[in-house]
Structures are given as C-alpha cells and as structure tokens.
Amino acid sequence: MVVDLYPFEDTVKAGATEEDVIEKIDIGGISLIRGCLQKNFEDVVIIPSRDHYPELLQMLTERKGVTTLEERRKLALSCF
C-alpha cells in the first residue's frame, strides 16, 4: 500500500495561512496507514513516504515484489 500524505510540515514551515494549514491535515491517509498496520503488516508492504520509493522500486524490479518480514516491519515502524 502506498500512501502519499499531504505536505503538512512543509506547509507550516512556509508560513501558510491557518486555512491552508488546516486543509493540509490528512485524516484519510492516516486512517489508511493505521488500518493497514494494525493487523496486516506481516503480510502487507506499506510505503508511507516518497523517501521509500527507491526501496519499493528495488523490491519490485530486482526481487519481483518479494519482501521479508523484517523489511515489512521496518517500513511499518517508519509510519510512526
């Protein structure tokens, strides 16, 4: 599962208006992440950030989508 959250921190750092900051609070994406992780991290790979795209690409191309439990656990922990 790939979740691309709104750039909340960047919006705040840029000095956005309160209305713009509120608009960037991502409720749905966080719900997806939590739902995926609660019971499924042992079977589902979650990519919580663009920072992990190179890792995902490697998994898909070099290993044909095969991941280890350790990798899935590491990616799940990075969601927090």
N, C-alpha and C positions, 0 to 999 in steps of 0.2 A: 504494500500500500504506500503510495506517495502522497504526502500532504504538503502543500506549499502554503504556509501561513502568511497572512498579511504582514508587511514590514513594520510592525508596531514600534519597535525600538528606534528604527531609522526615522520614523515619522515624528516621534517625540524629540529626538536629538535635533531634527531640522527646525524645531520651533514652530510646529504646526499649530493651528488653532485648536481649541478644545473640541470643536465639532469634528475636525479631521482626525484628531486622536481617537475620539470615541468611535468613529467609523472604522478605524483600523483594529479595533478589538475583535479578535477572531474567536467566536464561540463555537461555530460549527466544526472548524478544523480541529480544535482541541478535543471536542467530543468524539470525533472520528479516531483521533490518536488514542484517547483513553479507552474507547470501546475496543479497539484493535489490541491494545496491550493487556487489558485485564485478564483475558483468558487465552489469548491466541498467540502470544509472542513466540511460543515454542514452534509454531507452525507457519507463522506469517512474518515476512520481512517488512519492516516499516522503514520508510525513508523520510525522516522528519525535517530535512533541511536540504537546501541546494548544495550545501557543503558535502553531502554524502552522494551526490550524483556520480562522481568519478568511481566511487566504490561500487555503486549499483551497476554502472556500465561494465565494470570489470566482471562482476558476478554474472551478468547477462551474456557477455561476449566470450570471455575466456573459460567460464565454468558452466555455461548453458543454464544459468539460473540456479545452480546448486549453491546452497549456503549451509553453514554449520550452525549448530545451536549456539555456540559461543558468539558468532557474528550476529545472529538474530538478537541475542541477549544484549550485546554491546549497543546495537542500534536502538533497541527498546529503551535502554538506560539513557541514551542521549536525548530522548524525548523530554526528560525531566530537567 
